[in-house]
Amino acid sequence: MPMKKFINDPANLTKELLEGLALCYSGKVKIVSEKIVVRATPKDSGKVAIVTLGGAGHEPALSGFVGEGLLDASVVGDIFAAPGAPKVLEALRMFKRDAGIVLVTLNHAGDRMSASKALRDAQKEGINVREIVTHEDISAGVDTPEEDKRGLAGCIPLYKIIGAAAEAGKSLDEVVEIGERFSKQMATLAVAMSGCTHPQNGGTIAVLPDDEMEIGMGQHGEAGGGRTKILTADETAERMIAPLVQATGVKAGDTALLLINGTGATTHMEMLIVYRKAAQLLASKGVKLVSGGCGEYLTVQEMAGFQMILCKLDADHAECLKAKARTPYWTA
């Protein structure tokens, strides 16, 4: 059966979607060397550069967050695939500077492999680069070692935090410290009611019965171990918020950020209803929420579901969130 998608030749998906991004947001981003998305107006070279990498097919992530106050560059792989290490190294060379570079990598095998090779080669060339790895998915259990936790949409608020710190002129050590502290106080849990199809070959990724959902499903339909009959919005929020509170350590008197990231086929109506209950539960615990968000930050094609992201904020994190930003999909 043919896929019901508005595409042309599947082999050209990544190239064409990036061309569309650059044309639509020409004042904010541009494409260089085919699959590297950079700011249309470069940051001062005396400031730390922020670079990330990841596969296409998760739009608007990751390239939609390139711009003032967030990323300097996104290195794009093919659909659901990490870019190769040579392309990542090419981007690091572009941003070589005395101030240094932070490379943000989501904890997935392909991304880590490419990033590790690029980092080794970059450091041999004298490029001053440090890595922050996101691994905030708690579906395997709150106490699971961080190296075994996947990186989900929590990378997006992390870009905002360290992007603002870099824009403010903080040193490489300061940017990394702020980012790693934020990362340790962040947790994400995903839920899905249906999987998605691979837009290049039509292959089905994850199948769920019509009356079931799965709490903990991964970015590409990986099993999460939380299969259950479909719950209401309030029941789902209750089931998810408890382990997120435990993982972040957020408690009465703390300030936190709550984001609901839709994965492709869930409406804003549904996300806002879930946010409502989660926010009420946090308020009942004495947690103060800053202005949050419900929307599509990192999608998985037409997967029905969302990711709930909870971040305990220190004072400097809260200030970074309020800082000016100008990217295709995050403005403030």
N, C-alpha and C positions, 0 to 999 in steps of 0.2 A: 504494500500500500504506500503511495507517495506521501511524503510529509506535507502537512498543511502549514508551510512557512513561506514567507515572502523573501526568498533567496534566489540567487542565480546559480552559477556553477559552485557546488559545495567546496571545491578545491580553493576557491577564492574568498571564502568567508572572512578570514582574518584580515586580509588585505583590504577588502571592500568596507568592512565595518570601521576600520581605522581611518580610511579615507573619509567616510561619512562623519566620524567624530571630528576630524580636523576641519572639515568644511562647515559643520554645524557650529563649532565653537572656535572659529578661526582667530578670535581675539584672545583666546586663552591657551590653546595648545597647537602644536604642529608635529608632524611626523618626520623623523630623520632616519636615514639608513633603514627604511622599510618598516621595521617593527619596534622602533624606539619612539615613544611619545614623550615630548618635552614641553616645558612652558614656552608659550609664544614670546614672552618677555622674560629673559633669564634673570635669576636672582644675582645679586652682587656676589662676585667670586670670593669675597672675603668672608662669606657666611657658609656654614655647613650645608652640603647638598644632601637631599633625601632621595634615594632611589629604591624602587621595588621591582619585583618580577612575578610573573604568573601567566597562566594560560588564558586565552580568549574564551568567550562563551559565557562569562559571568557578568556581563555588562549591567550597570555602569562600571563596576570594578574591573580592573584596578585603575585603568587609564583615565577614567572619568574624574579621578581625584588628583590629577596633575594640575598644578597651578599655584598661584600665590597663596602662601600660608599652609600648603600641604606638600605634595611631591614635586620634585624637580624633574623626575623621569620615571617612566614605567617601561619595562622591557617585556614585550608581549610574545608569548608562545602561541602555537596553534590551538585549536579548540580543545579545552580541558588538558592541555599539555604544557609542561614547563618549556621556556625558551632554552636553547643550548647555552653552555658556559661561554663560548666565544662571543655571543651576542651580549651577554651580561657584562663580560670584560670590556667590550667595546663601549658600553654605556659608562662604565666606571672610568675609562680613559677620558671620555668626554668631559667628565666632571672632576678630573684631577685638580686638586687645589690644596694650598697649605692648610686651610680651615678643616679639610677632611670631608668624608662622605659617610653617611649611615645607609647601609643596605638592609632593608626590611624583607625578611623571608618568611612565608607561611610554612608551617611544619607539615610538608608533604614530601614524599620521597624524591620525586623528580625535581621539585624546587630546591630542596636542600642539596641535592647532588650538583646541580648547575651552579648554585650559589657558592658552594664550598670550593669547587674547582676555580671559579672566577676569582674568588677572594685570594686563594693561594697565588694565582698568577699575578693578580693586581699588586699584592704585597711584595712580590719579587721585583716588580717594576717600580717600587717606591711610592705606590699610591696609598695614601693614608685613608683607610676604610675600615669601619667597624660594622658588625652585623647585630641586628636585633631579630630574634626568631619569635614569631607569635605561635603560641600553643595553648589557646584558652578554652578549647572544647572539652567539657567535663563529662561527655557521654560515657566514657570508659570508667568513670568514678572520680570523685573529688580528690581522692588520695593517689590517683594514678601518677607515676613519674612524669614530669613535664615533657620529657623527650618522646613519650608515647601519646601525647595529646595533640590532636590536629589543630591547625590554624584555620579559623573560620572568619566571619565578617568583622571580628574584633580588630582586624588590621586597620579598618577605616578610621575609628576614633584614635587609634594609635598614630596614624599619619597626621591627624589634626593636632595632636599633642606635640609631637616632635617637630612637625612642620612649623608650628607657631614658635617653638623654642628656638629653632634655627633662624627663623625670620627675625626674631628679636636680637640675634647676634650672639647667642650663647655658644660656648666652646663645644668642641666635639665631645669631650668628657661629660660636660653638663647635659648635652642633648641625649647622650646614651643613658646617663643616669636617670634622667626624667622619664625616658621611654621605658627602660627596664623596670623601674618602680611602678609605672602605670600598668605595664603588661602583667606584673605579678598580682595586681589588684583587680584584674579583669577576668570574667568568665563568660562563656557562651554555651547555650544549649539549643539545639535545633529540633524541630518537629516537622514531619512530612505526612501528607495524606496521599500523595502520589509521587511517582518518580518522574523522570524526564526522558526525552529521546536525544540521542547524539545528533546534532544538526547536520553533520557531514555524511552520515551513513544510515540514519534512521533507526539505529540500534536502541532498544529500550534499556534504560538504566534504572533498575529497581522497580519492582511490581508490588503493589499493596492491594489486598482485597478491598472492595468498595466500602466495607463497614469497619475498616481498620486504619490506624495511623501508627507512626513510629516516632517516639521521642528519642533523639540522639542520632538521627540519620546524618551522614556526613555530606560534604560539599558535592560529591558526585554520585550520591545514592548509596554510599557505603552503609552497611548495617550498623544500627546503634544499640540494639538489644532491648529497646523499650517498646516493643509491639503491644498494642492495646486496642480495644474497641474505641471508636471515635468518641471523644469527650467534648463537652461544651467548651466555649471560650474561657469561662471562669474556671472550670475544672482543669483545663490545660494550663492556664496561667498559674494556678495553685501548685500543680504538679511540677512545674518548671522553676518557679521562683525560689522554692525552699533550697534545692541544691546550689542554686546560684548565690544565694545569701551565704550559705555555708562556705562555698569556694572563695568568695571575695572577702569574707570576714566583715562585711558591712554590718553596722549595729546602730543602735539608737544614738542620735547626735551626729552621725556621719553624713557626708554629702556624697551623692552618687549620680551617675548617668545611666539612664535606661534607654536602650534602643531596640526597636523591633525591625528586623530586616526581612522583607518579603523575598521569597526565593523564586518568584516568577509568575505564579498563577493564583496568588492569594490577594484579595482585594484590600484596599486601604480601610474599608469599613471593618473587615475582620480584624486587621492589625490594630486599629484604634480601640476596638472592643477588648482585645487581649491586653493592650497597653493599660487601659483603664483599670482592669482588675489587678494587674501586676503593680501599678502605681499605688493603688489602694492598700494592697498587702504591705508594701514597703512603708507607706505612711503609718500604718498600724504598728509598725516596729520602730517608729520614731526616726526613720531615715528621710533626710531632706533630698528631694530630687531637683537637679538643675533642669533647664529646658532640654527635653529629649528629642526623639525622632521616631517616626513610623514611615517606612518607605522602602524602596528597593535600592540597596547599596551594593549588594553582591548577590546576584541571582544564579539560578541553575536551570536556564531555559524555562520550560513551563512546569517545573516542579511546584506542586501545591504545598505550601508550608511556610515556615518562618524560622528565623533564628532570634532568640532573646539574648541580648547582651547586657550585662550588668557590670559597671565599673565603679569601684570605690575611688573617690577623688581626694587628693591632697589639694592644698590651697593653690599650688602652682599649676596643677592640672586644670583646675576650674578656670584659672586665668587664661591658660592656653586655649581652652575651648571657646572663650569669648573673643579671642583675637580675630582680626580681619582675615577673611579667606576669599579667594576668587578662583574657583575651579568650575568645570562643567557641571558637577553634581554636588558640590558642597560650597555654599556661599554664606557668609555671615558678616 
